[in-house]
Amino acid sequence: MGLVSNILLTDIAHNAAPREAGRVTHDQRVIDDFEYMQRHGETREAAAERGRMLKRIAFEERTVADLDSDLEAIAGTSDSARHKLAVFGNIRDREKSALANLQTRREQFTEYVNAPAKTQSKISEAIARTKAWLLGGTTEEPVIDRAALDAELALASHKAQAAEAAIAELDKQIEVAGIRVNRLADAERGFLNDAVAEVASGMLETLSRKRAELAGLERLCEPLRKFGIATHGKPESVEIKWRHSWPDVAAALKADPSGDVSKLLPRVPG
């Protein structure tokens, strides 16, 4: 450590240190933190946060490793883009269904967690009725089966504790399932785009052919300019009516990759 660092370290420790009866005591923690930053170029807190982020990234990568392998295998086949989307859709639906099932089970367990409060409410109501009778509010003593209520509360409390433990375990599974579903949501766009491109390929071929024909006509007519004939007149406006849109086509393919979408496509003159 150089002279400047020693001076700076002394100043930091001096300013952070408490003063006792006119005497300055250096804060060793401040000194250690400064030396750590000098050695590693970051604070301990920053290093810890970076470590947590790297650990999280590694966890998510392990969680979706098998999905990534499946996606690479699908993309690497010679099948049509629509068939690839269909295979991808099966995987997507499977993972989404697994997540939904876990979330449904969690909601069911939540009912067990809330059950003791409902039973306790029954007990409180029974106590209030007996209290009213004791204070002369009613003439007949209410019939209360407190033993049954206590047994109901004990059983409900037991199930609630078990449900809380089960929910904690389910939350871990839901986190994993959510990561997998999110990964597939990110990958879906690529498969869907390829399927739309495949459906639109015929129209794009027509577009390319018409552009080539137009270019050929322009070359044929270009010599007419020598005769004072204008070859770049105002083009006539041509409107092709279409009740649908490409997002409509994409939505239909997403819902059923093998379905007939021809009725959704615009009719372009050949």
C-alpha positions as CSV (number, residue, x, y, z in Angstrom):
1,M,0.0,0.0,0.0
2,G,1.4,3.4,-1.0
3,L,1.9,6.5,1.1
4,V,-1.3,8.1,-0.3
5,S,-3.3,5.0,0.5
6,N,-1.9,4.9,4.0
7,I,-2.8,8.6,4.6
8,L,-6.3,8.1,3.2
9,L,-6.8,5.0,5.3
10,T,-5.7,6.8,8.4
11,D,-8.1,9.7,7.6
12,I,-11.1,7.4,7.0
13,A,-10.5,5.4,10.2
14,H,-9.9,8.6,12.2
15,N,-13.1,10.2,11.0
16,A,-15.2,7.1,11.5
17,A,-13.7,6.4,15.0
18,P,-15.5,7.4,18.2
19,R,-13.8,9.9,20.5
20,E,-13.4,8.9,24.2
21,A,-12.2,11.5,26.7
22,G,-10.1,13.3,24.1
23,R,-8.6,10.1,22.7
24,V,-9.3,8.8,19.2
25,T,-9.8,5.0,18.7
26,H,-9.7,3.7,15.1
27,D,-12.6,1.7,13.7
28,Q,-11.1,-1.7,12.6
29,R,-14.1,-2.5,10.6
30,V,-13.7,0.6,8.5
31,I,-10.1,-0.2,8.0
32,D,-10.9,-3.7,6.9
33,D,-13.6,-2.5,4.5
34,F,-11.2,0.0,2.9
35,E,-8.4,-2.6,2.5
36,Y,-11.0,-5.0,0.9
37,M,-12.0,-2.4,-1.6
38,Q,-8.3,-1.6,-2.4
39,R,-7.6,-5.3,-3.1
40,H,-10.8,-6.2,-5.0
41,G,-12.0,-3.0,-6.5
42,E,-15.5,-3.2,-5.0
43,T,-17.1,-3.1,-1.6
44,R,-18.0,-6.2,0.4
45,E,-21.7,-5.4,-0.2
46,A,-21.2,-5.1,-4.0
47,A,-19.3,-8.4,-4.0
48,A,-22.0,-10.1,-2.1
49,E,-24.7,-8.8,-4.4
50,R,-22.7,-9.9,-7.5
51,G,-22.3,-13.3,-5.9
52,R,-26.1,-13.6,-5.4
53,M,-26.8,-12.5,-9.0
54,L,-24.4,-15.1,-10.4
55,K,-25.9,-17.8,-8.2
56,R,-29.3,-16.9,-9.4
57,I,-28.3,-16.9,-13.0
58,A,-26.7,-20.4,-12.6
59,F,-29.9,-21.6,-10.8
60,E,-32.1,-20.4,-13.7
61,E,-29.8,-21.9,-16.3
62,R,-29.9,-25.3,-14.6
63,T,-33.7,-25.0,-14.3
64,V,-34.2,-24.6,-18.1
65,A,-31.2,-26.7,-19.4
66,D,-33.4,-29.5,-20.6
67,L,-35.8,-27.1,-22.2
68,D,-33.0,-25.4,-24.1
69,S,-31.9,-28.8,-25.4
70,D,-35.4,-29.6,-26.6
71,L,-35.7,-26.3,-28.3
72,E,-32.4,-26.7,-30.1
73,A,-33.5,-30.2,-31.2
74,I,-36.8,-28.8,-32.6
75,A,-35.1,-26.0,-34.4
76,G,-32.5,-28.3,-35.9
77,T,-35.0,-30.6,-37.7
78,S,-35.9,-30.2,-41.3
79,D,-39.6,-30.1,-40.5
80,S,-41.8,-27.2,-41.6
81,A,-41.9,-24.1,-39.5
82,R,-45.6,-24.8,-38.6
83,H,-44.7,-28.3,-37.5
84,K,-41.9,-27.0,-35.3
85,L,-44.4,-24.5,-33.8
86,A,-46.8,-27.3,-33.1
87,V,-44.1,-29.4,-31.3
88,F,-43.0,-26.3,-29.4
89,G,-46.7,-25.6,-28.5
90,N,-47.0,-29.1,-26.9
91,I,-44.0,-28.4,-24.7
92,R,-45.3,-24.9,-23.9
93,D,-48.8,-26.2,-23.0
94,R,-47.3,-29.0,-20.9
95,E,-45.2,-26.5,-18.8
96,K,-48.1,-24.0,-18.4
97,S,-50.4,-26.8,-17.3
98,A,-47.9,-27.9,-14.7
99,L,-47.6,-24.4,-13.4
100,A,-51.4,-23.9,-13.3
101,N,-51.8,-27.2,-11.4
102,L,-49.3,-26.1,-8.8
103,Q,-51.0,-22.8,-8.3
104,T,-54.4,-24.5,-8.0
105,R,-53.0,-26.8,-5.3
106,R,-51.6,-23.8,-3.5
107,E,-54.9,-22.1,-3.4
108,Q,-56.5,-25.3,-2.0
109,F,-53.9,-25.4,0.8
110,T,-54.6,-21.8,1.6
111,E,-58.1,-22.8,2.5
112,Y,-56.6,-25.1,5.2
113,V,-54.5,-22.2,6.5
114,N,-57.6,-20.0,6.9
115,A,-59.7,-22.7,8.5
116,P,-58.6,-22.1,12.2
117,A,-59.8,-18.5,12.0
118,K,-63.2,-19.6,10.9
119,T,-63.4,-22.1,13.8
120,Q,-62.1,-19.5,16.2
121,S,-64.9,-17.3,15.0
122,K,-67.4,-20.0,16.0
123,I,-65.9,-20.2,19.4
124,S,-66.0,-16.5,19.9
125,E,-69.7,-16.5,18.9
126,A,-70.4,-19.3,21.4
127,I,-68.7,-17.4,24.1
128,A,-70.7,-14.2,23.3
129,R,-73.9,-16.2,23.5
130,T,-73.0,-17.6,26.9
131,K,-71.9,-14.2,28.1
132,A,-75.3,-12.7,27.0
133,W,-77.1,-15.5,29.0
134,L,-75.0,-14.8,32.1
135,L,-75.7,-11.1,31.9
136,G,-79.4,-11.8,31.7
137,G,-79.8,-11.1,28.0
138,T,-81.5,-14.4,27.4
139,T,-83.7,-16.7,29.5
140,E,-82.4,-20.0,28.3
141,E,-78.9,-21.2,28.6
142,P,-77.4,-21.7,25.1
143,V,-76.4,-25.3,24.2
144,I,-72.7,-25.1,23.4
145,D,-70.6,-28.2,22.6
146,R,-67.3,-26.5,23.5
147,A,-65.4,-29.8,23.4
148,A,-66.4,-30.4,19.8
149,L,-65.4,-26.8,18.9
150,D,-62.0,-27.2,20.6
151,A,-61.5,-30.5,18.8
152,E,-62.4,-28.9,15.5
153,L,-60.0,-26.0,16.2
154,A,-57.2,-28.5,17.1
155,L,-57.7,-30.4,13.9
156,A,-57.9,-27.3,11.8
157,S,-54.8,-25.9,13.4
158,H,-52.9,-29.1,12.7
159,K,-54.0,-29.1,9.0
160,A,-53.1,-25.4,8.8
161,Q,-49.5,-26.0,10.0
162,A,-49.2,-28.9,7.6
163,A,-50.6,-26.7,4.8
164,E,-48.1,-23.9,5.6
165,A,-45.3,-26.4,5.3
166,A,-46.7,-27.8,2.0
167,I,-47.2,-24.2,0.6
168,A,-43.5,-23.5,1.4
169,E,-42.5,-26.5,-0.7
170,L,-45.0,-25.7,-3.4
171,D,-43.7,-22.1,-3.7
172,K,-40.3,-23.6,-4.6
173,Q,-41.9,-25.7,-7.3
174,I,-43.9,-22.8,-8.5
175,E,-40.8,-20.7,-8.8
176,V,-39.1,-23.4,-10.9
177,A,-42.2,-23.9,-13.0
178,G,-42.5,-20.1,-13.5
179,I,-38.9,-19.9,-14.7
180,R,-39.5,-22.6,-17.2
181,V,-42.7,-21.0,-18.5
182,N,-41.0,-17.6,-18.9
183,R,-38.2,-19.3,-20.8
184,L,-40.6,-20.8,-23.3
185,A,-42.5,-17.4,-23.6
186,D,-39.2,-15.9,-24.7
187,A,-38.5,-18.6,-27.2
188,E,-42.1,-18.7,-28.6
189,R,-41.6,-15.5,-30.7
190,G,-38.9,-17.2,-32.9
191,F,-41.0,-20.2,-33.7
192,L,-44.1,-18.1,-34.3
193,N,-42.2,-15.7,-36.6
194,D,-40.9,-18.6,-38.7
195,A,-44.4,-20.0,-39.1
196,V,-45.8,-16.6,-40.2
197,A,-43.0,-16.3,-42.7
198,E,-43.8,-19.7,-44.0
199,V,-47.5,-18.9,-44.5
200,A,-46.6,-15.6,-46.1
201,S,-43.9,-17.1,-48.4
202,G,-46.3,-17.4,-51.4
203,M,-47.3,-13.8,-51.1
204,L,-43.7,-12.7,-50.8
205,E,-42.8,-14.7,-53.9
206,T,-45.6,-12.9,-55.8
207,L,-44.2,-9.6,-54.5
208,S,-40.7,-10.5,-55.7
209,R,-42.0,-11.6,-59.1
210,K,-44.0,-8.4,-59.6
211,R,-41.0,-6.3,-58.7
212,A,-38.9,-8.1,-61.2
213,E,-41.6,-7.7,-63.9
214,L,-41.8,-4.0,-63.1
215,A,-38.1,-3.6,-63.3
216,G,-38.2,-5.4,-66.7
217,L,-40.9,-3.1,-68.0
218,E,-39.0,0.0,-66.8
219,R,-35.9,-1.2,-68.8
220,L,-38.0,-1.8,-71.9
221,C,-39.6,1.6,-71.7
222,E,-36.4,3.6,-70.8
223,P,-35.4,4.1,-74.5
224,L,-38.8,5.9,-75.0
225,R,-37.4,8.9,-73.2
226,K,-35.3,9.6,-76.3
227,F,-38.5,10.2,-78.1
228,G,-39.7,12.7,-75.5
229,I,-42.1,10.2,-74.0
230,A,-42.4,10.4,-70.2
231,T,-42.0,7.0,-68.6
232,H,-42.6,7.9,-65.0
233,G,-46.2,8.9,-64.9
234,K,-48.2,9.1,-61.7
235,P,-49.0,5.5,-60.7
236,E,-52.6,4.4,-60.3
237,S,-53.6,3.7,-56.7
238,V,-54.4,0.0,-56.2
239,E,-56.0,-1.0,-52.9
240,I,-56.1,-4.7,-51.9
241,K,-58.9,-5.1,-49.4
242,W,-58.2,-7.3,-46.4
243,R,-60.5,-7.8,-43.4
244,H,-57.8,-9.4,-41.3
245,S,-54.2,-8.6,-40.4
246,W,-50.9,-10.4,-39.8
247,P,-51.4,-10.4,-36.0
248,D,-54.7,-12.2,-36.7
249,V,-52.7,-14.8,-38.7
250,A,-50.1,-15.1,-36.0
251,A,-52.8,-15.6,-33.3
252,A,-54.5,-18.3,-35.3
253,L,-51.2,-20.1,-35.8
254,K,-50.4,-19.8,-32.2
255,A,-53.7,-21.3,-31.3
256,D,-53.5,-24.1,-33.9
257,P,-50.3,-24.4,-35.9
258,S,-51.7,-27.0,-38.2
259,G,-55.0,-25.2,-38.8
260,D,-56.2,-23.8,-42.1
261,V,-55.4,-20.0,-42.1
262,S,-55.9,-19.5,-45.9
263,K,-59.2,-17.7,-45.3
264,L,-57.3,-15.2,-43.1
265,L,-54.8,-14.3,-45.9
266,P,-55.4,-11.4,-48.4
267,R,-56.2,-12.4,-52.0
268,V,-53.5,-11.0,-54.1
269,P,-53.8,-11.0,-57.9
270,G,-51.2,-13.2,-59.5
